[in-house]
Amino acid sequence: MKASFWFEKWQTREIAFHEGKVNKLLEKHIDALNLEVGSHVFVPLCGKTKDIAWLLHKGYKVTGAELSPEAVIELFEELQIEPLVESLDGYDVYKSTNLTVYVGDYFNLTDAHIHNIDAVYDRAAFIAMPASMLGQYSSKLIALSQSAPQLLVGYSYDQKLISGPPFSIDNDTIAEYYKSTYSIEHLDSIDSGEKIKGVAPALEGCWLLRPNKK
């Protein structure tokens, strides 16, 4: 799962993972995070998701991280926003009012880049990672967000039918990486209305991760 894999996906426009509308489970369950207007939401591996425009419309501040510059350029074009672009620690940083996106390797981010996070919205980032990378991914996310609550959205399907990404997840998968930090609540599952890679019928699930009481 090298960076070149995702660069190629965007360059060849093989972006079936991009959801061209606001995610239904985000709309339905955002209130579970108990966010106030002005709260800061981190969106890892954000692509050009329509969810960012929706979060901004709700009055939240959003910071995203994305490997593909093409995705981020298109994100701002679709938002009809002209960003300020700066260079920082090897990242191109796209900024506008209430929106900042770091273009580069998620795994090199530190709390010097991502800080004061009130919540994480993870749609299809966790499920983009093979099992060999999930420990590193989840540990980085916990550190960057300082264990902020999460709304995690992903697919559940028969992994025997097709290989990922996206990879299938369930309660046990999430618990393996997050139970030491969070209490995990499965909020919802709906028929995704699609087949993964045209083969595997899938449910789309939503989980709420709340920091464990210390």
Buried (B, 14 or more C-beta within 10 A) or exposed (E): EEEEEBBEBBEEEEBEBBBEEBBBBBEEBBEBBEBEEEBBBBBBBBBBBBBBBBBBEBEBBBBBBBBBBBBBBBBBEEBEBEBEBEEEEEBBBBBBEBBBBBBBEBEEBEEEBBEEBBBBBBBBBBBBBEEEEBEEBBEBBBEBBEBBBBBBBBBBBEEEBBEBBBBBBBBEBBBBBBBEBBBBEEBBBEEBEBEBBEEBEBBBBBBBBBBEEE
